[in-house]
Amino acid sequence: MKRPVRFYPGLLASTGVVCMVLIGAGCQQTQTTQTSAGPVPAPESWQDLMAKEKTDQRDQAVALYVDAMMLIELNNHAEAIRMLQMATELDPEFALAFSLQGDLYQQTHEYEKSAQAYEKATELDPWSFKDFFNLGKVYQALKEFARAVKAYVSACTLDPKHYEAHYNAAQCFYLIQDYSQSMDYAQKAKTIDPQRAEPEILLGDLYEVQKDHTQAINAYRRALELEGNKPEIMVSLARAYLRSGRYSAAKELLSAVVEMEPGNSLAHQYLGFSHLRLKEVDEAIASYIKAVETADNDYMAHKSLGVAYMIKYFADRDSATRDLGLEQWKRSLAINPDQPKLQKFLEQYQ
């Protein structure tokens, strides 16, 4: 950068006096000559030069941003990021460049770098829905749900009709156990797009947390109406049936699930519980055996199978059945030793 020339008024005045004394009319003649040629341009101030330099830097930053966009078209993301880094060094207030950095880092799953870029973009442009929304997404991917909530709430404020922003906010509020806010945003998402099943499923989960099983059942049913017979929704509905004491309804639903997905260990476990509650012990044992076969490292499946065997033992007093039950409890404790009550039962009946 060219060093600016500084001018001092006092020094210029003194120089003028000396000039008049030494050469008299000659100085006047010079002045006349200059005047006849036009006004003498005023020297640029330091502030003017700084402003010009800043403008030049911004122009260079924009050119680098354009280069980065062309490199993205050519699938050269690494070089595009380098161009954007240079652009933001030249112009630290270039919100679009930070935003594009965030996009590229998000695509390569470098979520921490992406979050940093989006944070800067939202700081520089607090009206950018896109950057707040993407900031929420990368924080959600990082499992930083409190930060994700903050970003999503800003996005929802900027676009009150955006379905995904509201649904994602509801999800994250649920994960930080702010169930009231989760309920509000899930209801808003449902209002924005009544044909989507996800808010109904989340509402079902929220009602379950609040032990409002009737409302949970209604929400899961609405989700099934929208999505059809999806096993994961059917299992959630069956769980709500179990918790509300509707064991026959749960059994019917879970029987359909295991026909659709024979390897669904959780469905087999819930079906086993349904059978136990309906005093169908042999059927319960058969369901729990299926659960163990499909998920041998599931300590709850082994524990539940052991319970079913022990219930049968108390009915027929067959020591072989008791031994089968104890063996399942040992297996459960081997997988998860932190079960003090089960350990006491094992010691009691050995």
Secondary structure, 3 states (H helix, E strand, C coil): CCCCCCCCHHHHHHHHHHHHHHHCHHHHHHHHHHHHCCCCCCCCCHHHHHHHHHHHHHHHHHHHHHHHHHHHHCCCHHHHHHHHHHHHHHCCCCHHHHHHHHHHHHHCCCHHHHHHHHHHHHHHCCCCHHHHHHHHHHHHHCCCHHHHHHHHHHHHHHCCCCHHHHHHHHHHHHHCCCHHHHHHHHHHHHHHCCCCCHHHHHHHHHHHHCCCHHHHHHHHHHHHHHHCCCHHHHHHHHHHHHHCCCHHHHHHHHHHHHHHCCCCHHHHHHHHHHHHHCCCHHHHHHHHHHHHHHCCCCHHHHHHHHHHHHHHHHHHCCHHHHHHHHHHHHHHHHHCCCCHHHHHHHHHHC
